[in-house]
Amino acid sequence: MAPTHGMVERPLPANPARLSVTQSTRTGLDTAGDTTVPSPASNTIGGITPHAGIDVSVKLAGDDSRSQPPASPKPCPRHLLTLPPEILLMILQALDFADIVRLRETCMQLRALASPQQVRVLFGPDRLHSQPL
Amino acid sequence: MAAQPDFLWIKNDMSPDGRVFRVSRQAAQHSTILRALIEDFEGIDLWKKEQCIPIKIHVSDQCLSDVLQWAENTKTAPEKGENADNNKQVELAAEDMHFFREAITTSEKLYELLMLTDYLGIVPLYNMACQVVVNMIMGKSAEQIRRMLGISKDFTPEQEEAIRAETAWAYDEEQPPLDR
């Protein structure tokens, strides 16, 4: 990606209008293909042409929209509730009924997860009868 | 000296720098999938560094190295064929308690530990991690659980009223406890 950068940018020393055009084509190319373009590179280009202030802001907006899609698939918030359901059910399985009742009162997700049907399936008849309340 | 035949190589594939970790044959026995891999590919070049096994989930290198360190340190042979003991309360041995106190200090780390041990099938450690979460939840009120897990109440007032009514028996102090 970097060599094409240089090729596009170098022939335009001080033409803000043309620069903005190449910017838009560049971002278009990026979204179509490679997503791992380092944003610092575009910032240094902005530093080389200081009079093209508007273009820098346009470019930054483009960078933002580009950096968001790769961020979403990565499970950034490592919150315990974002664990996959099979692990949550393992935890549920080791809890007492009293704890499950209280857990169900905390939020919608846990209430849906620890539904009576689910608990029945999870615990099976043997434990349902031997479970102390 | 030929290539050391007693080490597996594991690569943290989703991490940007992708560190490669060395796992001894003995430590690999703790993981059901690594054990199965060793059994299935015994005659094949599984033990070369180029043949590293990728970890395809998002975990930090720190967590992976902690778990592998645990596997190296834990010498007790994993019991084979022991299943259906989910109902049993997991007892944490002293060294495992130490592991949890040292390595698993935040809920993010606990999250990664659960994901990784589930992925690798390290059953004893997985059960212990579940037990740690259970201990966190056990005996707490709904509000305490919410605060601990950092979740917000997302019920509408009507829903909350319905839930209250549904579980009113749980808070009825007049009723004598069932004797079993």
Interface residues (C-beta under 8 A of the other chain):
Chain A: K74 P75 R78 H79 L80 L81 T82 L83 P84 E86 I87 M90 I91 Q93 A94 L95 D96 A98 D99 V101 R102 L103 R104 E105 T106 C107 M108 Q109 L110 R111 R127 P132 L133
Chain B: H58 N86 N87 Q89 V90 S107 E108 L110 Y111 E112 L114 M115 D118 Y126 C130 Q131 V133 V134 I137 M138 G139 K140 S141 A142 I145 R146 L149 G150 I151 S152 K153 D154 F155 I163 T167 A170 P177 L178 R180
